[in-house]
């Protein structure tokens, strides 16, 4: 089987990833700029932030399956379905990494970690300190999206003594989580944390009206997808002090523009879409094992997990 993996990875990481796949498989690594030359013989594809559209699929006539990570907003699902190409996600496989990153951002903001670190490294006099940190215990977090990541975040927040309320398209019974409507969540939360996928329905679900409903002391945390938040409205909300701050790992434009106003706010913590990384070499053993297992499952004629377009399965083999 010919498998193409898109992404810039160190050579030793590539070797470790290859070891997850059967030795008789041909595994090719390529950067997005070289993907076209590798696609002609590809039967399976693991893309990293590469738009999968009709133009790309035209260059991959043998492609039968696409295995994405947790998100799949870079894939034209309808076009893949039309061509009979399976598309599977790895939803939930990096839930712990993202949830921990989310918690780190919340703690970092409430404990003023970035400010205090910068203060000391600038050799400032302690008498000039303007510490405005606070405790998480007793505060209310509103989690929008109660999938694997949202549920893991709820567990961590409860461990800190926070009140947890949640909102999802399909309400779920989760211990310690109060299901509420979106408006109520926005109005009551001290922290609004986003954990929904990028879909047409979730695009810009958090914009001017949402910020107007949030407390002026509340913060927004987004480790989901940049398109969920209308960034211009977020900048406006920060400018006008409609909300107290934000912690962001994802952006409408990635990588984040050097000219982005978000870089200028002292009450905003930014990270470069790294919430899902479990370590410094981008090797996520659980994710690699899932990729390998799911691809092999399909090639054996067994229904793969997290199949996003099940209509393609009938007669796929």
N, C-alpha and C positions, 0 to 999 in steps of 0.2 A: 504494500500500500504506500502511496506517495502522499506524505503529509508536509504541508508548508506552515511554518510558524512565523508570524510577522512580529518583529520587535527587535530593538537594539539591546543585545545582551552580551556580557563578557563571555569569552570562549569557554572558561571553566564552568560557567552556568549553563551554557548550551550543552556541554558534555553531560552534566548532571541531569538535565531535562531529558536528553536522549535515552538515558538509562531507564526511564519510566516506560518506554515504548518497546514493543517486540523487536528483537535484533534484525529481523528480516524486513522491517519497515524502512523506507527511505525518508528520513526526516531532514528537511531543509529549512534553515533559518534565513530570513531576509528582512532588511529594513523596508519601510513603506515605499521608498524610492526605487527599490529593486524588485518589488513584489511582482510587477508585470512579467518580468523575464522568467520567473519561477512558477507561474501559474498554469502554464500550458499542460503540464502533466499532473497537476495537483488533483488528488481525489478527496482530500480533506484539508480544511484550512482552520487555523487558530489565529484570528487577527487581533492585533492590539491597536485600537484607535485608528483603524483603517476603514474608510467608508466602503461598505460592500454594496455596490449599486450595479445597475445593468451594464455600465461600461466595463467595470472590473470583471463581472461574471462572463462577459463576452470573451474575455481572455483566458477563461478557465473552463474549457468545454467538457472536461472530465470530472469536474467537481461534483461531489455527491453529498458532502456534509460539511457544515460550518459549526465549530464549537467555540462559543464565546465565553467570556468571563461572566461576572455577575450581571453586567449590563449588556444590552444588545441594541442600544439606540443608534449604533453605527451601521446596522444591517437593514437593508430594504427587505423586510420580511415578505411582503407581497410578491416581490420579484423572485425571491428564492422559491417561494411556494409555487409560483407559475412554472418555474423550471424544474420542479421536483427535487429541490435540494433541501435536505434536512437542516434545520437550525436548532441547536440546543444551547442553553445557557448553563452557567455553573452557579445559579442563584444559591446564596447561603454559604458557599464554600469559604468566603473570606469574611463571614459575619463577625467573628471574634476580633479580627484585626481592625475592621471599620468601627465596631462598637468601642473598642479600647481607645482608638484615635478620637472618637467623638467625646469620650469621657475626659481624655487628656485636654482637649480644647476647652471644655466646660470648666475644668479645674484651673487650667491656665488663665482663663479670663477672670474667674472669681477670685483667684489668689494673686492676680496681677503679676504673674511670673515674668512675662516679657518685659514689663515696665521695671520691675525690681532688678532683673538681670542687667538691663541697659543702664539703669541708674548707677549700680555699683561699678560696672565696667567703664563708665564715664568719670570715675573718681569723684562723684558728687558727695557733698557733705550730707550726712544723715539728717541734719536739722532741716534740710530742704525736702525731705521725703513727703510725698503726698499719697500715702497708701489708702486705697479705697476698696480693698478686698472684702470678702464676706464668706459666710458659711453656706454650704449647700443644704445642710440639714434643715428640713422644714420648708424649703422652697418647692415650687411646683414646676415640673417639666412636662411639656406637651409634646408627645411623639406622634408625628404624622407619618403613617406607614408602619404597620405592625407585622412585617415579615420577619425573617430570621434576624436581620440586623436590628430592627426596631425592638424586637422582643429581648434581644441581648442587652441593648441599651437600657431597657426598662429594668432589667435585673441589676445592672450596675448602679443605676440611679437609686433604686430602692436600698441598696447596700449603704448608700450615703445618707439615708434617711429622708430622701426626697419624696414628695407626693407625685405620683405618676398618673397622668391622664393620656389617653391615646385616641387617635382618629384614624380609621382606615376605611377603604371602600366597602369591605365586608367586615363588620364588627366581630371581634374575637374575644372569647372569654379567657383572659390571662390573669392569673393571680396577682393582686396588687395593682392592677391597671384599671382605671375608670374610663369606660368608653363614653366619649362626648362628641358633640358636633364640632365642626371645624371652627365656627364662630366662637363658640364657648371656649374651645381650647385656646384660641388666639387671645381672648380677653382675659383668661385666668392665669396663663403661664408666665413664669419668670424666665424660662428657657423654652424656646420652640426649636425642636430638632427634627430635621427632614430625613426621611428614609423611604422615599417612594422612587419608582423607576421613571426614566424619561420616556413619556408617551405623549401623544397629542393631548390627552386629557389632563396631564400634570404640567404641561408647558405653562410657565408663568402663573402657576396657581398661587404663588406668593408674590404679590405686587402691592401697589399703593393702598388698595382697600384693606389688605391684610395688615399692613404696617400701621394703618390708622386705628385698627382694632387692638393692636398689641399695647401692653403697658409701656410707658416711657422708660421704665427701669428694666425692661426685658431685653434679652439677646436672642439673635437668630443663629442657629448652627446648621450648616449644610455640608454633609459628607455624602450626599446622594448624587445628584447631577446638577450641573449649572443651569440647565434650561428650566428647572423647577422655579427659579427665582428670576423675576424681571430685574436685572441688575441696575438699570437706570433708576428704578423706583427705590431700590435698596440704598443707592447713593443719596438719593433725595431724603430718605428717612434718616440716614445718618447725619446729613447736613443740617436738617431741621430738628434733630434730637427727638424724633418721634419714637425711636428705640435707643437703648443704651449702647448697643454694640453688636458685633457679629463675629462669628468664627467660621471660616470658609476653607474648604479643601477643593471645591469645584467651582467652575466659572462658566459663564455663557461662551466666552472665547478662551480656548486653551491652546498653548500656554497663555497665562494671564498677560495681557498687553503691558508693556513697560509704561504706557501712558495711562493705565487704569487709575481712576481716582481711589479705588479701594486700597492702593498701596500707600496712601497718604494719611489715612485715619489712624490716630493712636489708639482708638477703642475698637480696632479690628485686628484679629489674629488670622494670618494667612498661611496655608501650607499648599504645596504644589501637586495636588491630586495624588497624595501618597497614603491616604487612609487605609487602602487595601493592601499595602506592602507589608509583609510579615517580617522582612529582614532587608539588609542593605544590598543584596545581590538580586533582589526581586524573585527569589526562588521560594515558591509556596508549595511545599511538598504535598499538602492535602489537595491543592488545586491541580497540580501536575498529575497526581494519582487519579483524580476525578476525570481529567481530560482523557488520559490513557484508557481508563476503564470504560468510559462512555463511548469512545470511538470503537474500542474492541467489541463492546456490546452490540453496537449497530452492525459492525462487520460480521458478527456471528448470526445476524438475523434476529436479534433480540431488541425489543423496544428500548431505545435509550432514555435516560432520565432527562427531565426538564426539556422535553421536545416542545418547541414553540409553535410549530406548524404541523400538527398531527395529521392533517389531511394528506401530507406527502408520504406518510408511512405505508399506506395501503399499496401494495405492489412495488415497494421501494427495492426489495431484493431482486 
